[in-house]
Amino acid sequence: MPISKIVNEDQNNSRLDKVATEMFEKYSRTQIKKWILEGRVLVNHELAKPKDTVFYKDEIEVNPIEEKKVSWDPQDISFDILEEREDFIIVNKPCGLVMHPGSGCFDGTLANALLFKYPELQNLPRSGIVHRLDKDTSGVVVIARNDEFRNYFINEMQNRAISKNYLAICSGSTLGSFEINEPIGRDKTNRTKMAIREDGKEAITFVKLKEKINGYSLLDVSIKTGRTHQIRVHLASKKLPIIGDSTYNPRKIILKDTSKELVEYIRSFPRQALHAHVISFKAKDGDSMISFQAPLPLDMEDLIINLKKL
């Protein structure tokens, strides 16, 4: 069974392999390093490298018994390609597809699919994946095809020069547009969740009403920062929880006077109704912005149609 421990203050800003060896004393540093490389040691449920830095309150999970290992082998998995260019690929990720192997998902990911179709991506970290979407969030993803573009895109993200727009279908209504500027960090009682915390990292979200649907809302959401679960946490905090979000809308909020059939439909919606709609960034060799759009998926289109029947 996996064993989890939390990094203490004395271990803050130290190498993962060193801290993990201190935490799990019965295992040698050599063994710990081997498990890290095999994907058996995770930091906050994500893959890491032995020399990666860990910080106070990070969660380190070791799985010394599980025989099945994380696999980055190529796999023939279908996914939609929106555009191919010399430096990058634009993918429309379907909901339900995990970005890359990790805790609880050893293979069958977008990374495995990319390596099958583009074997040259094995030479790039994370198969060229330079940003992420949650498993059940669909939409546009940029994949780097070479180190030069990968470094360029990551630098643009760090400089907050990448524009990302999402569409979200929420319970509740709002007017016009507004900004949410609330710091986000790990939930103190549930390490798999995020929460608004005074000591969290800066998180800025811009929300605009795209369409009011009988007390529900189709929102156009853009983010200035890219924190884990940022949109889901921020919208829930403003009483605009995303339909289908079992983590941040666990009560599956339904408006009064909703028909029994629609209540059942909304409550059975299988994933958070969140879609990465548009991504825009400056061309590597020019000053012009380029944009790529992933159409709204059929399940969210059907949800809107049903909400309009109220």
Backbone bond lengths (Angstrom), bond angles and torsions (degrees), N, CA, C in turn:
res aa  C-N    CA-C-N  psi(-1)  N-CA   C-N-CA  omega(-1)  CA-C   N-CA-C  phi
1 M - - - 1.463 - - 1.524 110.12 -
2 P 1.330 117.77 143.56 1.464 120.32 177.44 1.528 111.05 -62.71
3 I 1.319 115.31 146.79 1.459 122.36 178.15 1.518 107.37 -119.48
4 S 1.341 117.42 129.69 1.462 121.45 -178.52 1.519 111.03 -118.49
5 K 1.327 114.97 141.48 1.463 121.25 174.91 1.527 108.42 -141.77
6 I 1.339 115.86 157.99 1.461 122.25 -177.19 1.524 110.49 -106.09
7 V 1.312 116.22 134.89 1.473 122.04 179.68 1.527 109.22 -65.07
8 N 1.339 116.55 130.05 1.466 119.66 179.19 1.531 111.03 -91.27
9 E 1.320 116.04 173.87 1.461 120.40 -174.69 1.520 112.41 -61.84
10 D 1.343 117.40 -36.24 1.466 120.81 -178.90 1.524 112.15 -66.50
11 Q 1.330 116.74 -21.59 1.464 121.11 -177.55 1.523 112.38 -98.35
12 N 1.320 117.49 1.84 1.459 122.06 -178.18 1.526 112.00 -58.09
13 N 1.351 115.39 139.32 1.465 121.80 175.66 1.529 112.61 62.60
14 S 1.348 116.16 42.62 1.469 121.76 179.04 1.528 110.39 -124.47
15 R 1.334 115.73 165.23 1.469 120.84 -179.78 1.525 110.81 -65.33
16 L 1.316 115.58 144.05 1.460 120.86 179.85 1.522 111.99 -59.49
17 D 1.338 118.27 -49.24 1.469 119.60 -175.78 1.529 111.70 -62.11
18 K 1.317 116.93 -35.63 1.468 121.00 178.85 1.527 110.86 -68.15
19 V 1.333 116.57 -48.08 1.463 120.97 -178.58 1.523 111.16 -65.26
20 A 1.330 116.86 -43.64 1.465 120.62 -179.23 1.526 111.13 -62.31
21 T 1.330 116.64 -37.15 1.469 120.48 178.19 1.523 110.88 -66.09
22 E 1.330 115.76 -37.64 1.465 119.69 177.47 1.521 111.19 -67.51
23 M 1.323 116.26 -39.34 1.461 120.95 -177.72 1.530 112.54 -70.27
24 F 1.330 114.90 -44.30 1.467 120.80 -174.62 1.536 107.87 -109.06
25 E 1.332 115.42 76.12 1.462 122.86 -168.10 1.525 113.91 -62.25
26 K 1.309 118.05 -26.02 1.466 120.59 -175.93 1.526 112.73 -73.91
27 Y 1.356 116.49 -9.73 1.454 119.76 179.70 1.528 110.17 -111.95
28 S 1.323 116.03 144.09 1.463 120.60 -179.21 1.524 110.75 -76.19
29 R 1.338 115.31 161.30 1.463 119.57 178.42 1.528 110.38 -63.74
30 T 1.327 116.10 -34.44 1.468 120.26 177.90 1.526 110.79 -63.35
31 Q 1.353 115.61 -43.22 1.460 119.84 179.65 1.521 110.83 -66.51
32 I 1.335 115.72 -43.39 1.468 120.28 178.74 1.527 110.65 -59.50
33 K 1.326 116.70 -45.79 1.465 120.93 -179.65 1.525 110.47 -61.17
34 K 1.336 116.89 -41.31 1.466 121.44 178.67 1.529 110.15 -61.26
35 W 1.319 116.60 -43.88 1.468 120.26 -179.66 1.524 110.85 -66.84
36 I 1.325 117.95 -36.44 1.464 120.29 177.04 1.522 109.84 -60.16
37 L 1.337 116.15 -45.72 1.464 120.87 -179.09 1.528 111.64 -66.74
38 E 1.344 117.06 -27.80 1.465 121.47 178.61 1.532 112.40 -84.27
39 G 1.330 116.65 -5.89 1.454 120.13 -178.70 1.507 114.16 85.08
40 R 1.346 117.16 17.49 1.467 120.83 -179.95 1.525 112.76 -93.09
41 V 1.308 117.30 -4.09 1.459 121.53 175.83 1.530 107.53 -120.18
42 L 1.327 116.24 121.67 1.460 121.21 -176.42 1.525 110.54 -120.09
43 V 1.318 115.74 146.24 1.463 121.74 175.33 1.522 107.59 -112.91
44 N 1.326 115.73 117.31 1.467 120.93 -176.00 1.526 110.97 51.60
45 H 1.356 114.87 40.69 1.464 123.90 175.54 1.532 112.71 70.54
46 E 1.311 117.86 19.99 1.453 120.82 179.06 1.523 110.52 -127.21
47 L 1.343 114.89 154.12 1.454 120.28 177.04 1.521 110.57 -64.94
48 A 1.313 116.40 151.26 1.460 121.08 178.79 1.525 108.91 -149.08
49 K 1.326 115.92 172.62 1.452 122.37 178.03 1.524 109.46 -109.57
50 P 1.339 117.93 156.18 1.474 119.82 -178.03 1.521 113.65 -54.19
51 K 1.343 117.25 -36.70 1.467 119.94 -175.74 1.531 113.36 -88.81
52 D 1.337 117.72 -1.73 1.463 120.27 179.06 1.527 110.51 -61.65
53 T 1.316 115.53 147.98 1.463 121.50 -179.29 1.527 110.69 -87.57
54 V 1.322 115.69 136.56 1.461 120.40 174.98 1.526 108.26 -114.00
55 F 1.329 114.41 157.95 1.455 119.84 -173.60 1.523 111.39 -129.40
56 Y 1.308 114.54 164.90 1.462 122.82 179.74 1.531 110.64 -50.13
57 K 1.336 115.79 129.78 1.464 125.86 178.35 1.529 113.76 77.51
58 D 1.340 118.66 2.08 1.464 119.17 170.12 1.528 108.86 -63.44
59 E 1.329 115.96 148.88 1.460 120.66 177.07 1.527 109.30 -101.51
60 I 1.314 116.10 125.87 1.468 121.49 176.64 1.521 108.13 -110.66
61 E 1.324 114.75 125.81 1.468 120.64 -178.07 1.523 109.23 -117.16
62 V 1.320 116.05 128.50 1.466 121.87 178.57 1.521 108.35 -115.44
63 N 1.334 115.95 133.77 1.457 120.82 177.38 1.527 108.38 -120.50
64 P 1.340 117.80 86.32 1.462 120.83 -174.98 1.523 114.73 -81.54
65 I 1.351 117.79 -10.79 1.463 120.43 -173.00 1.519 112.15 -106.38
66 E 1.330 116.80 -40.04 1.465 121.38 -175.63 1.524 110.71 -53.95
67 E 1.317 115.75 122.43 1.464 120.12 -176.67 1.520 112.74 -82.36
68 K 1.322 116.74 -28.58 1.455 118.73 -179.59 1.516 109.20 -73.51
69 K 1.322 116.99 127.86 1.453 121.43 -174.88 1.527 110.75 -106.64
70 V 1.306 113.83 155.23 1.454 119.46 173.34 1.522 108.91 -59.91
71 S 1.321 116.28 132.12 1.469 120.84 -177.60 1.526 110.94 -120.29
72 W 1.322 115.06 129.08 1.461 121.16 174.39 1.537 109.89 -104.93
73 D 1.339 116.51 22.76 1.462 120.13 179.29 1.528 110.51 -69.62
74 P 1.340 117.05 147.64 1.472 120.26 177.44 1.523 111.00 -61.98
75 Q 1.344 116.43 140.50 1.456 121.53 177.08 1.523 108.94 -139.60
76 D 1.323 115.14 140.79 1.464 121.10 -178.27 1.525 109.75 -80.90
77 I 1.328 115.61 89.19 1.461 122.90 -178.41 1.524 107.95 -121.54
78 S 1.310 116.66 131.44 1.462 120.95 -176.87 1.530 111.67 -74.41
79 F 1.326 116.21 137.94 1.461 122.10 171.87 1.519 108.20 -155.49
80 D 1.322 116.13 157.31 1.462 121.66 -175.75 1.526 111.17 -90.30
81 I 1.318 115.46 132.51 1.466 121.84 175.34 1.524 107.92 -104.92
82 L 1.319 116.29 122.27 1.465 120.56 179.59 1.520 111.82 -86.30
83 E 1.329 116.16 -34.17 1.471 119.45 -179.88 1.533 109.88 -164.04
84 E 1.326 114.69 146.50 1.464 121.38 174.62 1.520 108.91 -121.35
85 R 1.327 116.35 130.79 1.455 121.51 174.30 1.521 108.91 -132.11
86 E 1.298 115.89 171.26 1.460 120.30 -176.27 1.519 111.55 -59.08
87 D 1.335 116.88 -38.54 1.464 121.00 -174.15 1.518 114.34 -95.58
88 F 1.327 116.99 -21.99 1.458 118.30 -173.43 1.524 111.56 -155.14
89 I 1.340 114.13 166.88 1.459 123.48 176.90 1.527 106.87 -125.44
90 I 1.324 117.04 139.12 1.461 121.72 175.60 1.527 107.99 -107.58
91 V 1.318 115.94 120.60 1.464 122.79 -175.64 1.524 109.84 -113.82
92 N 1.325 116.32 143.53 1.461 121.88 171.14 1.523 106.74 -101.90
93 K 1.334 116.62 97.65 1.465 120.82 -175.74 1.531 110.54 -75.32
94 P 1.323 117.74 128.23 1.470 119.39 176.43 1.527 110.58 -77.61
95 C 1.315 116.83 157.05 1.461 119.01 174.65 1.533 108.35 -66.01
96 G 1.309 116.02 150.15 1.460 121.10 179.08 1.510 114.34 92.11
97 L 1.342 117.38 -10.51 1.462 120.54 -179.53 1.528 109.04 -99.32
98 V 1.328 116.03 119.48 1.463 122.07 178.19 1.526 108.83 -73.60
99 M 1.323 116.51 146.96 1.462 120.32 -176.48 1.525 112.65 -67.13
100 H 1.337 117.20 -49.08 1.473 120.13 -178.17 1.523 109.76 -151.46
101 P 1.338 118.39 162.15 1.467 120.96 -178.51 1.522 112.09 -59.15
102 G 1.331 115.27 148.78 1.458 120.05 179.04 1.517 109.70 -179.87
103 S 1.318 116.33 -155.04 1.456 121.90 -177.26 1.531 111.04 -61.26
104 G 1.337 116.33 123.55 1.461 121.08 176.69 1.506 114.95 79.46
105 C 1.323 117.02 -5.18 1.468 120.85 178.13 1.519 108.13 -143.92
106 F 1.314 115.60 94.85 1.455 120.67 -171.16 1.523 113.27 -80.26
107 D 1.329 116.73 -25.59 1.463 120.32 179.37 1.530 107.74 -161.28
108 G 1.337 116.81 -164.70 1.465 119.53 179.83 1.507 112.75 70.94
109 T 1.324 117.35 30.89 1.458 122.49 -174.86 1.528 111.73 -108.59
110 L 1.327 115.16 174.55 1.461 119.65 175.50 1.520 110.91 -59.89
111 A 1.323 117.27 -38.26 1.469 120.52 178.79 1.526 110.99 -59.82
112 N 1.330 117.28 -43.96 1.464 120.66 177.70 1.525 111.21 -62.79
113 A 1.337 116.43 -40.10 1.461 121.29 178.90 1.525 111.49 -65.59
114 L 1.313 116.83 -41.14 1.471 121.37 179.64 1.528 110.84 -62.84
115 L 1.321 116.51 -41.59 1.463 119.99 -178.66 1.528 111.77 -66.68
116 F 1.342 116.83 -28.63 1.462 119.92 177.44 1.525 110.55 -70.38
117 K 1.317 117.01 -43.44 1.465 121.37 -176.61 1.520 112.65 -83.75
118 Y 1.343 115.90 -31.79 1.473 120.83 -178.37 1.531 108.91 -129.03
119 P 1.350 117.99 78.71 1.468 121.01 -175.67 1.524 113.83 -56.06
120 E 1.339 117.07 -27.06 1.460 119.86 -178.43 1.525 112.53 -65.08
121 L 1.318 117.59 -16.67 1.465 120.48 -179.28 1.526 112.59 -71.17
122 Q 1.340 117.07 -9.89 1.459 119.59 177.32 1.533 111.22 -64.51
123 N 1.318 117.03 -17.61 1.462 121.01 179.48 1.530 113.05 -84.43
124 L 1.328 116.16 -3.83 1.465 120.50 -178.97 1.528 110.66 -111.67
125 P 1.329 117.70 145.98 1.473 119.84 175.51 1.516 111.05 -57.47
126 R 1.327 116.85 137.84 1.464 124.14 177.14 1.529 112.39 53.57
127 S 1.327 116.10 33.96 1.474 121.74 176.59 1.522 112.71 57.97
128 G 1.327 116.52 29.02 1.458 120.77 178.40 1.519 114.86 87.05
129 I 1.320 117.85 -1.50 1.467 121.34 179.30 1.529 109.13 -69.48
130 V 1.326 116.80 123.23 1.469 120.62 -175.55 1.529 113.21 -113.80
131 H 1.336 117.11 -8.55 1.460 120.72 172.50 1.521 106.93 -155.37
132 R 1.331 116.78 169.79 1.455 118.43 -169.85 1.527 112.41 -130.96
133 L 1.321 113.90 158.08 1.460 122.49 167.89 1.523 107.19 -124.87
134 D 1.327 116.97 148.33 1.462 120.10 174.36 1.527 109.72 -59.18
135 K 1.311 116.00 156.63 1.466 121.59 -179.04 1.526 111.96 -49.77
136 D 1.324 116.87 -47.01 1.462 119.99 -174.15 1.522 113.59 -97.95
137 T 1.321 116.92 16.26 1.468 121.35 169.92 1.519 107.47 -101.61
138 S 1.307 116.29 128.58 1.466 120.62 179.84 1.518 109.86 -95.09
139 G 1.345 115.38 169.62 1.450 118.08 169.64 1.508 117.65 126.97
140 V 1.331 113.95 -166.34 1.459 122.61 -167.47 1.533 112.21 -76.04
141 V 1.331 114.74 133.39 1.462 122.52 179.75 1.526 108.93 -135.39
142 V 1.326 115.87 138.89 1.473 121.72 177.65 1.526 109.02 -98.64
143 I 1.331 115.93 132.37 1.460 122.24 177.85 1.531 108.64 -119.53
144 A 1.324 117.01 123.42 1.470 120.72 178.85 1.524 110.01 -76.45
145 R 1.343 116.03 144.73 1.469 120.72 178.91 1.531 112.41 -108.13
146 N 1.322 116.89 -6.37 1.464 120.40 178.28 1.526 109.19 -154.43
147 D 1.319 115.48 163.76 1.466 120.73 -177.36 1.519 112.03 -63.84
148 E 1.316 117.30 -36.81 1.458 120.44 -177.36 1.525 110.92 -61.32
149 F 1.330 116.52 -48.31 1.467 118.48 179.70 1.522 110.66 -70.19
150 R 1.319 117.40 -38.31 1.467 120.24 178.75 1.529 110.29 -56.80
151 N 1.315 117.08 -48.68 1.457 120.85 -179.82 1.525 110.97 -64.38
152 Y 1.333 115.70 -38.83 1.471 120.24 179.00 1.524 110.79 -62.73
153 F 1.330 116.49 -48.36 1.465 120.49 -176.24 1.528 110.83 -65.59
154 I 1.322 117.35 -43.07 1.467 120.79 178.91 1.524 110.38 -61.78
155 N 1.328 116.85 -39.72 1.463 120.78 177.78 1.533 110.87 -64.10
156 E 1.337 116.62 -40.51 1.465 120.59 177.65 1.533 110.75 -64.32
157 M 1.320 117.45 -38.27 1.462 119.95 176.89 1.520 110.83 -64.37
158 Q 1.322 116.12 -43.74 1.463 120.13 179.99 1.522 111.19 -62.85
159 N 1.331 116.33 -30.99 1.464 121.29 177.83 1.526 112.61 -88.06
160 R 1.334 116.19 4.86 1.467 123.36 179.07 1.529 111.59 57.99
161 A 1.321 114.44 39.71 1.466 119.92 -179.16 1.524 111.93 -100.92
162 I 1.328 117.69 1.64 1.460 122.20 178.20 1.523 108.49 -96.52
163 S 1.330 117.43 130.20 1.464 121.76 178.54 1.530 109.61 -100.83
164 K 1.325 116.68 126.21 1.460 121.65 179.75 1.526 109.28 -126.24
165 N 1.322 115.56 124.76 1.460 121.20 178.12 1.522 110.54 -117.91
166 Y 1.315 115.41 135.49 1.459 122.30 -178.42 1.522 109.97 -121.59
167 L 1.319 116.01 157.17 1.456 122.40 170.26 1.524 107.51 -114.26
168 A 1.328 115.92 131.52 1.463 121.07 -179.21 1.517 109.03 -132.35
169 I 1.332 116.48 138.01 1.464 121.68 175.57 1.516 107.22 -107.24
170 C 1.337 115.31 119.52 1.462 120.84 -169.59 1.522 113.00 -123.15
171 S 1.325 115.07 155.05 1.457 121.06 168.43 1.520 107.66 -80.31
172 G 1.331 117.05 133.57 1.452 120.37 -178.24 1.514 111.22 104.95
173 S 1.322 115.67 169.27 1.461 119.78 -177.46 1.520 110.60 -133.85
174 T 1.306 115.67 160.03 1.458 122.52 178.82 1.518 108.09 -148.57
175 L 1.317 116.60 172.56 1.455 121.70 178.26 1.524 109.58 -124.46
176 G 1.317 116.28 142.88 1.466 120.69 173.42 1.512 113.54 62.10
177 S 1.329 115.27 -135.91 1.462 120.90 -177.54 1.519 109.57 -138.09
178 F 1.317 116.06 158.11 1.453 120.59 179.27 1.528 109.57 -158.91
179 E 1.317 115.05 165.96 1.468 122.49 -179.69 1.520 109.30 -112.14
180 I 1.324 115.87 140.91 1.462 121.37 172.77 1.533 106.87 -114.21
181 N 1.306 116.21 117.73 1.468 121.65 -179.83 1.524 107.74 -124.35
182 E 1.326 115.26 83.77 1.463 122.04 -177.23 1.522 109.15 -134.15
183 P 1.344 118.51 127.86 1.467 120.92 -178.73 1.523 112.45 -66.34
184 I 1.315 116.01 146.84 1.465 121.87 -176.90 1.530 110.21 -124.05
185 G 1.327 115.36 138.45 1.464 121.51 175.69 1.513 109.48 -147.77
186 R 1.318 116.35 179.33 1.464 120.92 177.63 1.522 110.78 -62.54
187 D 1.328 115.89 138.56 1.454 120.37 175.62 1.530 109.06 -62.46
188 K 1.317 116.84 135.21 1.469 120.79 -174.72 1.520 112.88 -68.44
189 T 1.322 117.28 -24.32 1.466 119.72 -177.24 1.523 113.59 -108.08
190 N 1.321 117.09 -14.73 1.466 121.09 -179.38 1.520 108.68 -139.47
191 R 1.320 117.34 103.89 1.456 121.54 -172.14 1.520 113.25 -71.34
192 T 1.332 118.15 -10.44 1.462 119.90 177.35 1.523 111.67 -87.02
193 K 1.343 116.49 -8.21 1.461 121.43 -179.43 1.520 110.69 -109.35
194 M 1.330 114.94 160.96 1.455 121.63 172.21 1.525 108.01 -110.86
195 A 1.329 115.92 161.39 1.458 120.04 -178.73 1.524 109.66 -153.64
196 I 1.323 115.81 159.39 1.458 119.94 173.50 1.528 108.05 -74.78
197 R 1.328 115.09 123.85 1.468 121.13 -177.54 1.518 109.34 -139.46
198 E 1.325 116.14 140.37 1.461 120.05 179.15 1.519 111.58 -60.99
199 D 1.329 116.40 -32.07 1.465 120.23 -179.09 1.529 112.13 -94.39
200 G 1.337 117.44 12.59 1.460 121.18 179.63 1.518 112.47 -79.40
201 K 1.323 115.06 -176.51 1.462 121.24 179.05 1.534 110.20 -87.88
202 E 1.308 115.66 149.07 1.461 120.63 -179.52 1.531 110.49 -55.02
203 A 1.324 115.40 135.37 1.466 120.78 179.14 1.529 108.37 -144.07
204 I 1.329 116.23 123.30 1.460 121.51 -176.89 1.522 109.80 -126.81
205 T 1.320 115.56 125.41 1.463 122.50 -178.38 1.530 109.14 -128.28
206 F 1.327 115.95 137.73 1.466 121.25 176.79 1.531 108.17 -111.36
207 V 1.319 115.83 130.16 1.462 121.78 -175.24 1.516 110.08 -121.24
208 K 1.328 116.06 133.52 1.461 121.53 178.34 1.524 109.05 -135.30
209 L 1.331 115.54 131.69 1.459 119.52 177.68 1.525 109.21 -71.46
210 K 1.327 115.56 121.15 1.464 120.34 177.74 1.514 111.06 -94.48
211 E 1.342 115.31 -39.21 1.465 119.49 179.12 1.524 109.54 -158.52
212 K 1.319 115.30 132.00 1.458 121.14 174.55 1.514 108.22 -91.93
213 I 1.347 116.72 127.64 1.464 120.18 -173.98 1.529 109.21 -125.93
214 N 1.330 115.82 85.50 1.470 120.71 175.19 1.533 112.98 50.81
215 G 1.310 116.89 47.05 1.467 120.25 178.72 1.509 114.20 91.77
216 Y 1.324 116.62 -12.77 1.464 121.32 171.39 1.533 107.54 -100.44
217 S 1.322 117.97 171.01 1.461 120.18 -174.52 1.516 112.09 -139.31
218 L 1.335 114.58 137.30 1.461 121.15 166.70 1.525 105.31 -99.95
219 L 1.319 116.28 116.52 1.456 121.60 -174.31 1.522 111.83 -110.27
220 D 1.318 115.69 142.50 1.461 123.41 170.51 1.525 105.92 -98.90
221 V 1.312 115.91 116.02 1.463 120.59 -173.71 1.529 109.94 -120.86
222 S 1.318 115.92 131.38 1.461 120.18 174.58 1.520 108.60 -123.65
223 I 1.332 115.84 153.02 1.465 119.75 -176.59 1.524 110.41 -125.58
224 K 1.327 114.47 136.39 1.458 120.42 176.51 1.516 110.08 -89.50
225 T 1.326 115.70 -30.61 1.463 122.28 176.35 1.524 107.98 -114.20
226 G 1.308 117.62 171.19 1.463 120.17 -177.03 1.506 112.56 -131.39
227 R 1.327 116.97 60.27 1.460 120.92 -179.99 1.533 111.02 -79.45
228 T 1.315 115.78 153.79 1.461 121.10 177.87 1.533 110.27 -57.17
229 H 1.334 116.70 128.28 1.470 124.19 177.67 1.531 112.53 59.92
230 Q 1.327 117.68 22.70 1.467 120.71 -171.94 1.527 113.74 -53.91
231 I 1.334 117.05 -53.09 1.469 119.99 -176.83 1.518 110.63 -63.37
232 R 1.303 117.53 -42.30 1.459 121.90 -177.47 1.530 111.01 -63.61
233 V 1.334 116.86 -43.16 1.463 121.52 179.43 1.527 110.79 -68.06
234 H 1.334 116.62 -47.23 1.462 120.34 -177.19 1.523 112.30 -63.45
235 L 1.327 117.97 -45.54 1.464 119.79 -179.44 1.525 111.47 -65.44
236 A 1.312 117.23 -40.43 1.461 120.43 178.10 1.527 110.77 -61.83
237 S 1.330 116.26 -35.54 1.466 120.34 -179.02 1.526 111.88 -68.16
238 K 1.328 117.26 -21.58 1.469 121.94 179.42 1.529 111.62 -101.76
239 K 1.328 115.92 19.62 1.467 122.48 179.81 1.525 111.42 58.63
240 L 1.332 114.80 38.18 1.460 122.37 173.77 1.534 108.72 -128.61
241 P 1.335 116.90 56.51 1.469 119.40 -176.49 1.525 112.07 -64.23
242 I 1.316 115.66 143.10 1.459 120.93 -179.39 1.527 109.94 -73.64
243 I 1.315 116.32 132.18 1.463 121.11 176.84 1.523 109.39 -58.49
244 G 1.320 116.31 135.35 1.459 121.86 177.58 1.513 115.29 85.05
245 D 1.338 118.23 -2.51 1.461 120.88 -178.32 1.527 109.36 -83.72
246 S 1.319 116.93 97.77 1.464 121.41 -175.49 1.528 112.68 -70.42
247 T 1.333 116.71 -18.62 1.464 120.35 -178.58 1.522 112.02 -86.14
248 Y 1.312 117.09 -46.14 1.469 120.71 -175.22 1.534 113.20 -108.94
249 N 1.320 116.80 0.76 1.465 122.10 172.81 1.531 107.73 -137.38
250 P 1.346 116.77 54.64 1.471 119.86 -172.36 1.520 113.68 -64.71
251 R 1.332 118.26 -25.80 1.471 120.73 179.48 1.523 111.69 -82.18
252 K 1.327 115.79 -4.20 1.468 121.16 178.99 1.531 110.53 49.44
253 I 1.330 114.44 62.92 1.461 122.24 -173.79 1.529 111.79 -56.00
254 I 1.311 115.49 128.18 1.465 123.01 -179.96 1.525 108.60 -122.69
255 L 1.320 117.26 137.99 1.457 120.88 179.33 1.524 111.24 -74.61
256 K 1.328 115.41 152.87 1.468 119.95 176.82 1.527 110.30 -62.45
257 D 1.311 114.79 154.05 1.471 122.50 178.08 1.523 113.11 69.87
258 T 1.322 116.68 12.93 1.468 119.63 174.32 1.523 108.38 -78.82
259 S 1.320 116.61 133.08 1.472 120.13 -177.46 1.520 111.17 -62.87
260 K 1.330 115.46 156.41 1.458 121.02 -178.99 1.528 110.89 -58.89
261 E 1.344 115.57 -41.54 1.466 119.34 -179.54 1.523 111.59 -63.35
262 L 1.352 116.01 -41.36 1.466 119.71 -179.12 1.526 111.20 -71.78
263 V 1.340 116.69 -34.92 1.467 120.17 176.06 1.522 109.52 -57.94
264 E 1.318 116.13 -47.03 1.470 120.73 179.99 1.530 110.86 -63.47
265 Y 1.332 115.85 -39.45 1.467 120.26 -179.60 1.533 110.75 -64.12
266 I 1.339 115.42 -47.12 1.467 119.51 -178.10 1.524 110.34 -64.81
267 R 1.311 116.90 -44.90 1.459 120.78 -177.03 1.517 112.77 -68.91
268 S 1.317 116.97 -21.08 1.468 119.70 179.05 1.529 112.15 -96.93
269 F 1.351 116.96 0.28 1.469 118.68 178.61 1.521 107.98 -59.33
270 P 1.321 118.00 123.76 1.469 120.77 -162.73 1.523 117.52 -81.02
271 R 1.327 117.77 -3.88 1.476 117.88 -178.26 1.519 108.98 -156.83
272 Q 1.349 116.56 166.04 1.457 117.73 178.35 1.522 109.27 -64.81
273 A 1.328 115.68 133.23 1.468 121.46 -177.29 1.534 109.32 -80.71
274 L 1.319 114.14 70.47 1.462 122.01 -177.24 1.523 108.79 -132.74
275 H 1.328 115.67 130.06 1.463 121.27 -174.11 1.522 110.05 -135.74
276 A 1.334 116.38 126.50 1.470 121.14 175.12 1.523 107.49 -76.15
277 H 1.312 116.40 103.62 1.468 122.37 -167.54 1.532 113.14 -86.72
278 V 1.328 116.90 -47.65 1.464 121.06 -175.08 1.533 109.80 -138.84
279 I 1.319 116.27 140.50 1.459 120.90 169.95 1.518 107.75 -128.50
280 S 1.323 116.34 136.06 1.466 121.87 -178.14 1.527 109.48 -132.40
281 F 1.319 115.43 139.99 1.462 119.48 176.81 1.521 109.21 -155.80
282 K 1.312 115.05 162.26 1.452 120.76 -178.23 1.520 109.81 -76.73
283 A 1.327 116.53 135.36 1.463 121.01 177.63 1.521 109.53 -58.14
284 K 1.319 116.18 139.82 1.476 121.00 -175.97 1.518 112.24 -58.82
285 D 1.323 116.76 -35.21 1.470 120.07 -175.58 1.525 112.43 -109.98
286 G 1.328 117.04 28.39 1.465 119.49 179.79 1.506 111.36 -166.91
287 D 1.329 116.14 177.39 1.452 120.87 -177.97 1.523 113.37 -97.60
288 S 1.320 117.42 -8.10 1.462 119.86 -176.87 1.528 111.37 -78.12
289 M 1.340 115.42 147.19 1.459 121.20 176.88 1.525 109.50 -86.46
290 I 1.304 116.36 140.97 1.458 121.31 174.92 1.527 107.91 -119.49
291 S 1.327 116.04 143.09 1.462 120.79 -176.06 1.522 110.60 -129.32
292 F 1.324 114.90 148.84 1.461 121.37 178.31 1.524 108.02 -135.77
293 Q 1.328 115.06 138.75 1.458 120.77 -173.13 1.512 111.34 -126.53
294 A 1.325 115.69 135.97 1.462 122.02 174.46 1.520 108.36 -107.21
295 P 1.314 118.52 123.65 1.474 120.67 -177.13 1.522 111.88 -62.20
296 L 1.324 115.31 152.93 1.458 120.52 178.01 1.532 109.37 -59.98
297 P 1.321 118.38 129.72 1.468 120.40 -178.07 1.524 111.96 -69.51
298 L 1.310 115.48 159.56 1.459 121.32 -174.44 1.525 112.84 -61.17
299 D 1.334 118.26 -36.40 1.461 118.51 -177.91 1.525 111.32 -64.81
300 M 1.341 117.97 -37.17 1.463 120.26 177.78 1.524 111.18 -74.86
301 E 1.334 117.73 -33.71 1.466 119.94 174.25 1.531 110.33 -61.37
302 D 1.326 116.29 -44.66 1.465 120.70 179.14 1.525 111.17 -63.74
303 L 1.327 117.13 -37.25 1.460 120.95 178.61 1.532 110.24 -62.00
304 I 1.321 116.80 -44.42 1.466 120.50 178.43 1.534 111.17 -62.06
305 I 1.328 116.35 -44.15 1.474 120.82 178.80 1.523 111.04 -58.15
306 N 1.324 115.94 -43.50 1.466 119.52 -179.20 1.513 112.38 -69.68
307 L 1.336 118.04 -36.30 1.466 121.27 178.20 1.530 110.94 -64.97
308 K 1.313 116.13 -31.12 1.469 120.62 -179.96 1.520 112.95 -73.94
309 K 1.339 116.34 -11.00 1.459 120.34 179.02 1.531 112.21 -82.54
310 L 1.334 116.54 -4.49 1.469 120.74 -179.37 1.539 111.54 -56.34
